Amino acid sequence: MQFILRAKELGFTLSEIKELLSLRVDPGTSCEDVKARAAVKIADIEEKIATLQRMRNALLRLTRACRETGGGAECPILDALDRHPRLTRKKASR
């Protein structure tokens, strides 16, 4: 149970934890096998961090643009949400 809880704390999904548990009982598993799975998880976490930073930056830009003009149609935040399908820039695919 401790294994599952710790793996969840590190961001592994239940499916990934199942894979890790199967590697744990497989006598042919090398440390490199586990390290490869951890590297994939690290890349996933880094992408999530980058996405969250883009979201944060977009919201910061919008809140700076807000002049508290009253609301409704004059609110830059609401206007941006209404007019711009993408407020954050996604990095190019690799």
Buried (B, 14 or more C-beta within 10 A) or exposed (E): EEEBEEBEEBEBEEEBBEBBEEBEEEEEEEEEBBEEBEEEBEEBEEEEEEEEEBEEEBBEBBEEEBEEEEEEEEBBBBBBEEEEEEBBEEEEEE
